[in-house]
Amino acid sequence: MADRSRSLGRPFWTFWTAAALANLGDGIRVAAFPLLAAALSDNPVAVAAVAAAQFLPWLVTGLLAGALADRRAARALIAAADAGRVVVLAVVAVAVVTGVASVALVVAAAFLLGVGETLRDTAAQTAIPRLVDDAQLERANGRLVAGEIVGNEFVGPPVGAMLFVVGAALPFAVNGASLALAVMLVLSLPLSLARPGPGPGRSGADRDGRSAAVDPARRGALAGLRWLARQPVLRTLVVVGAAVAAADSAWFAIFVLYARQSLGLGALGFGLLLATGAAGGLAGSLVADRLIGRLRHRAVLTWSMAVTAGTPALLAVAPHRIAAVAVVVTTSASFAVLNVAALSVRQRLVPGDLLGRVVAASRMLSYGCAALGALAGGALAAGLGMRAPFLFSATVAVAATAAWYVASRPAASGDPA
């Protein structure tokens, strides 16, 4: 599947470095935001609201971000989004230092940071096919997911937890500094990313050779949704992927409280627990292209969905630290493989001039469901106890995996994955 004999190239690795810095800052915030929320309130719903606020921007600005990504230069959009997030993080740091921080402020900041992430991630997905050859998509996506895992799960969370222990404002200041460095790297990327539109070899023509530019149905922010609705494989993948995202966020939204109350872990222990999972996630991202080459996308997606959402149920029956380590390692690995496979399928099937809008439409549904899942996890924990979100995740895993397996059969979909 992937061409492993050729280098991904200097422009890709510059892009990768910028993304790694951004993900490092995001990983710092992964630990710092729930710790700050838990320090301000011990209400599970309030803590879960912070997690939900980071996903809600996809519902509000997702389609707009997709339209911008298809019409504006990826380099400029990514730099502007990260620069805006630097400003928001500075406000949070000042609020914490001056003692005026509140749950409402943290929720608002999480929402604004999510808006920036919406723009950045959508533009980044349109940039990848312009940085590498088609045969290298799985490999490039795997390396990007690996960098994301290292930053978001391995290095960032323990650093964020340690910085929070030293000073509650420090994680947000360091996050802002890492994003500022990422902006400078992005601005050094080649001119191919400074121009809007599909990249070389992806002119926007349909598979039958017709130009997308003259088709009115391919215009507007809703074009991605319309195109996606007519594609059975991608439509099914997006829907079941959104269900898995909801299940995953349901338990993870209250995981900081579960770790404290059921596992007896403090801030540093929570950060280290998250970092432990990165070992599995890193391994999964690095072998994903080989797994896809051997088993094909459909089988890899089926297994990764089941493991990602089903494994957390272990913590409902075995609230022990060893079980928690097993869960975070396994789910991180399977989620990494799931991401690489899904990203590559999308980039291969979607026309270049619609990629940004289809990415945005897909993620709008996924992150919207993740936000609802986070709120549901908080409500379940408050009403039924800390184990309820883990059982909810397992239930969704069974339903979503079965739905994908049946709907994606070549005979049913007409387009094997």
C-alpha positions in Angstrom: 0.0 0.0 0.0 2.6 2.6 1.1 5.8 3.3 -0.8 8.3 2.8 1.9 11.4 3.2 -0.4 10.9 6.9 -0.8 11.4 9.8 1.7 8.3 11.8 2.6 10.4 14.9 1.8 11.5 18.0 3.7 8.2 20.0 3.3 6.3 17.2 4.9 8.7 17.0 7.8 8.5 20.7 8.3 4.7 20.4 8.4 5.1 17.4 10.7 7.3 19.4 13.1 4.8 22.3 13.2 2.0 19.8 13.9 4.0 18.1 16.6 4.6 21.4 18.4 0.9 22.2 18.2 0.0 18.7 19.5 2.6 19.0 22.3 0.7 22.1 23.5 -2.6 20.4 23.1 -1.3 17.5 25.1 -0.3 19.8 27.9 -3.8 21.2 27.8 -5.3 17.7 27.8 -4.1 17.3 31.4 -4.3 21.0 32.5 -7.8 21.8 31.5 -9.6 18.9 33.4 -7.2 19.5 36.4 -8.1 23.2 36.4 -11.8 22.4 36.0 -11.6 19.9 38.9 -9.8 22.5 41.0 -12.6 25.0 40.4 -15.5 22.5 40.8 -16.1 18.9 41.9 -19.3 18.6 39.9 -19.0 15.9 37.2 -21.3 17.8 34.9 -19.2 20.9 35.2 -16.0 19.0 34.5 -17.6 17.2 31.6 -18.8 20.5 30.2 -15.2 21.6 29.7 -14.5 18.5 27.6 -17.7 19.0 25.6 -16.9 22.7 24.9 -13.8 21.6 23.0 -15.9 19.6 20.6 -18.9 21.9 20.1 -17.2 24.3 17.7 -17.4 21.6 15.0 -21.2 22.0 15.2 -21.0 25.8 15.0 -18.1 26.5 12.7 -17.3 23.1 11.1 -19.0 23.7 7.7 -17.6 27.2 7.5 -14.1 25.8 8.2 -14.5 23.3 5.4 -15.5 26.0 2.9 -12.6 28.1 3.9 -10.2 25.2 3.6 -11.3 24.6 0.0 -11.1 28.2 -1.0 -8.2 29.7 1.0 -4.5 28.8 1.3 -3.8 26.1 3.9 -0.7 27.8 5.1 -2.5 31.0 6.0 -5.5 29.3 7.6 -3.3 27.1 9.8 -1.1 30.0 10.9 -4.1 32.3 11.6 -5.9 29.6 13.6 -2.8 28.9 15.8 -2.1 32.6 16.3 -5.7 33.1 17.6 -5.3 30.2 20.0 -2.1 31.8 21.4 -4.2 34.8 22.3 -6.9 32.7 24.0 -4.3 30.8 26.0 -2.7 34.1 27.2 -6.1 35.2 28.5 -6.5 31.9 30.4 -3.0 32.2 31.9 -3.6 35.8 33.1 -7.0 34.8 34.6 -5.5 32.0 36.6 -2.6 34.2 37.8 -5.0 36.9 38.9 -7.4 34.6 40.5 -10.4 35.4 38.4 -10.6 32.0 36.6 -14.0 30.2 36.7 -15.6 27.2 35.2 -17.5 29.4 32.8 -14.2 31.1 31.7 -12.6 27.7 31.2 -15.6 26.5 29.1 -15.5 29.6 27.0 -11.7 29.3 26.4 -12.1 25.6 25.5 -14.8 26.6 23.0 -12.6 29.2 21.4 -9.6 26.9 21.3 -11.9 24.4 19.6 -12.8 26.9 16.9 -9.1 27.4 16.2 -8.6 23.6 16.1 -11.5 23.3 13.7 -9.8 25.6 11.2 -6.4 24.1 11.7 -7.3 20.5 11.4 -9.5 20.9 8.4 -6.9 22.9 6.5 -4.2 20.4 7.5 -6.2 17.5 6.0 -6.3 19.3 2.6 -2.6 19.9 2.9 -1.4 16.3 3.2 -2.3 15.2 -0.3 -0.3 18.2 -1.6 2.8 17.3 0.4 3.1 13.5 -0.5 2.3 11.2 -3.3 -0.9 9.2 -3.3 1.0 5.9 -2.5 2.4 7.5 0.6 -0.8 8.7 2.2 -1.1 5.9 4.8 2.5 6.3 5.7 2.3 10.1 6.0 -0.9 9.9 8.0 0.6 7.3 10.3 3.6 9.6 11.0 1.3 12.5 11.7 -0.9 10.4 14.0 2.3 9.2 15.7 3.4 12.8 16.3 -0.1 13.6 17.6 0.0 10.7 20.0 3.5 11.6 21.3 2.4 15.2 21.9 -1.2 14.6 23.0 -0.7 11.5 25.1 2.9 10.8 25.9 4.9 14.0 26.5 2.2 16.6 26.8 0.0 15.2 29.6 2.7 14.5 32.2 4.4 17.8 31.4 1.0 19.6 31.7 0.3 17.9 35.0 3.8 18.7 36.4 3.5 22.3 35.2 0.1 22.5 36.9 1.5 21.3 40.2 4.2 24.1 40.0 1.7 26.8 38.9 -1.8 26.5 37.5 -1.1 29.1 34.8 2.2 27.5 33.5 0.6 24.8 31.3 -1.4 27.4 29.3 1.6 29.7 28.9 3.8 26.8 27.6 0.9 25.7 25.3 0.9 29.2 23.8 4.6 29.3 23.3 4.6 25.9 21.5 1.8 27.2 19.2 3.8 30.4 18.4 6.7 28.3 17.3 4.4 26.2 15.1 3.1 29.3 13.4 6.6 30.3 12.4 7.3 26.8 10.9 4.0 26.8 9.0 4.8 30.2 7.4 8.0 28.6 6.1 6.2 25.9 4.1 6.3 25.9 0.3 4.2 28.0 -1.9 2.0 25.0 -2.9 0.4 25.5 0.5 0.1 29.2 0.1 -2.3 28.9 -2.7 -5.9 27.7 -2.4 -7.4 24.8 -4.2 -6.5 21.1 -4.7 -2.9 20.2 -5.1 -1.0 18.6 -8.0 -2.8 15.6 -9.4 -6.0 16.6 -7.6 -7.4 19.3 -9.8 -11.0 18.8 -8.6 -12.1 16.8 -11.6 -14.6 14.0 -10.9 -13.7 10.4 -11.4 -15.4 10.5 -14.8 -13.2 13.5 -15.8 -15.8 16.3 -15.6 -14.6 19.6 -14.0 -16.0 20.2 -10.6 -15.7 24.0 -11.1 -18.8 24.1 -13.4 -21.0 22.0 -11.2 -23.3 24.2 -9.0 -23.8 21.2 -6.7 -20.2 21.5 -5.7 -20.5 25.0 -4.5 -21.3 26.3 -1.0 -20.6 25.2 2.5 -23.2 22.3 2.3 -21.6 20.7 -0.7 -19.5 18.4 1.4 -22.6 17.1 3.2 -24.5 16.6 -0.1 -21.5 14.7 -1.6 -21.1 12.6 1.6 -24.8 11.7 1.7 -24.4 10.0 -1.8 -21.4 7.9 -0.8 -22.5 4.7 1.0 -19.1 3.6 2.3 -18.0 7.0 3.6 -21.4 7.8 4.9 -21.5 4.6 6.9 -18.0 5.2 8.1 -18.8 8.7 9.3 -21.9 7.7 11.2 -20.4 4.7 13.0 -17.2 6.6 13.6 -19.3 9.4 15.3 -20.9 6.8 17.5 -17.5 5.4 18.6 -16.4 9.0 19.3 -19.4 9.5 21.5 -18.6 6.3 23.4 -15.0 7.2 23.8 -15.6 10.7 25.1 -18.3 9.5 27.5 -15.8 7.7 29.7 -12.8 9.9 29.1 -14.7 13.1 30.0 -15.0 11.9 33.6 -11.7 9.9 33.7 -10.0 12.5 35.8 -12.6 12.1 38.5 -12.5 8.3 38.2 -8.8 8.3 38.5 -8.9 10.4 41.6 -11.9 8.7 43.3 -11.5 5.0 42.2 -7.8 4.7 41.6 -6.5 7.2 44.2 -4.4 9.1 41.7 -3.4 12.8 42.1 -2.6 15.3 39.3 0.8 13.8 38.5 -0.5 10.3 38.6 -3.3 11.2 36.2 -0.9 12.7 33.7 1.4 9.7 33.9 -1.5 7.3 33.4 -2.5 9.2 30.2 1.2 9.2 29.0 1.3 5.4 29.5 -1.3 4.9 26.9 0.8 6.6 24.4 3.1 3.6 24.0 0.3 1.6 22.5 -0.9 4.6 20.5 2.5 5.2 19.0 2.9 1.6 18.1 -0.5 1.5 16.5 0.2 4.6 14.4 3.5 3.3 13.2 2.2 -0.1 12.1 -1.2 1.1 10.8 0.0 1.3 7.1 1.3 -2.3 7.3 -1.9 -3.6 8.9 -4.0 -1.9 6.2 -1.7 -3.3 3.5 -2.3 -6.9 4.8 -5.9 -6.8 6.0 -7.4 -3.9 4.0 -9.3 -1.0 5.3 -12.6 -2.7 6.1 -11.2 -5.3 8.5 -8.8 -2.8 10.1 -11.7 -0.4 10.7 -14.0 -3.1 12.1 -11.5 -4.3 14.7 -10.2 -0.9 15.7 -13.8 0.4 16.3 -14.6 -2.6 18.5 -11.5 -2.3 20.6 -11.6 1.5 21.0 -15.1 1.6 22.4 -15.3 -1.8 24.0 -12.2 -2.1 26.0 -13.0 0.7 28.6 -15.8 -1.6 30.0 -13.0 -3.4 31.8 -12.8 -0.5 34.3 -16.5 -1.0 35.1 -15.7 -4.4 36.6 -12.1 -4.0 37.6 -11.4 -0.5 39.0 -7.7 -1.1 39.5 -4.6 0.8 38.3 -3.3 -2.2 36.3 -6.7 -2.4 34.5 -6.5 1.3 33.8 -3.1 1.0 32.3 -4.3 -1.8 30.0 -7.3 0.2 28.9 -5.4 3.4 28.0 -2.7 1.4 26.2 -5.2 -0.7 24.2 -7.6 2.1 23.3 -4.8 4.4 22.3 -3.4 1.8 19.9 -6.7 0.9 18.4 -7.8 4.6 18.1 -4.5 5.4 16.3 -5.1 2.6 13.7 -8.7 3.7 13.3 -7.6 7.3 12.6 -5.0 6.4 10.0 -7.4 4.1 8.2 -10.3 6.5 8.2 -8.1 9.5 7.1 -6.6 7.6 4.2 -10.0 6.3 3.0 -11.3 9.8 3.0 -8.3 11.4 1.3 -8.4 8.7 -1.5 -12.2 8.9 -2.2 -13.0 12.6 -1.9 -12.3 14.9 -4.9 -9.6 17.5 -4.1 -11.9 20.5 -4.4 -14.4 19.0 -1.9 -11.9 17.5 0.6 -12.1 20.4 3.1 -15.9 20.4 3.2 -16.2 16.7 3.4 -13.6 16.6 6.2 -15.5 19.4 8.0 -18.8 17.6 7.5 -17.4 14.3 8.8 -15.8 15.9 11.8 -18.8 18.1 12.6 -20.8 14.9 13.1 -18.0 13.1 14.9 -17.1 15.9 17.3 -20.7 16.9 17.8 -21.4 13.3 18.9 -18.3 13.4 21.0 -19.6 16.6 22.8 -22.9 14.9 23.5 -21.0 11.8 24.6 -19.0 13.8 27.1 -22.2 15.4 28.5 -23.8 12.0 28.6 -20.8 10.6 30.5 -21.0 13.4 33.1 -24.8 12.9 33.5 -24.4 9.1 33.8 -21.6 9.4 36.3 -23.6 11.9 38.4 -26.8 9.8 38.3 -25.7 6.2 38.2 -22.1 6.3 39.4 -18.6 6.4 37.9 -18.9 3.0 36.3 -21.9 3.9 34.1 -20.0 5.7 31.3 -17.7 2.7 30.8 -20.7 0.4 30.3 -22.3 2.9 28.0 -19.1 2.9 25.9 -19.3 -0.9 25.6 -22.9 -0.9 24.5 -22.2 1.6 21.7 -19.1 -0.4 20.7 -21.2 -3.5 20.0 -23.9 -1.6 18.0 -21.5 0.6 16.0 -19.1 -2.2 15.0 -22.0 -4.5 13.9 -23.5 -1.7 11.9 -20.2 -1.0 10.1 -19.5 -4.6 9.4 -22.9 -5.2 7.8 -23.2 -2.0 5.9 -19.6 -2.0 4.5 -19.9 -5.5 3.0 -19.0 -5.2 -0.7 -22.3 -6.7 -1.7 -24.2 -4.2 0.4 -22.1 -1.1 -0.3 -21.1 -1.7 -3.9 -17.7 -0.3 -3.1 -15.3 -2.5 -1.0 -13.3 -0.7 1.6 
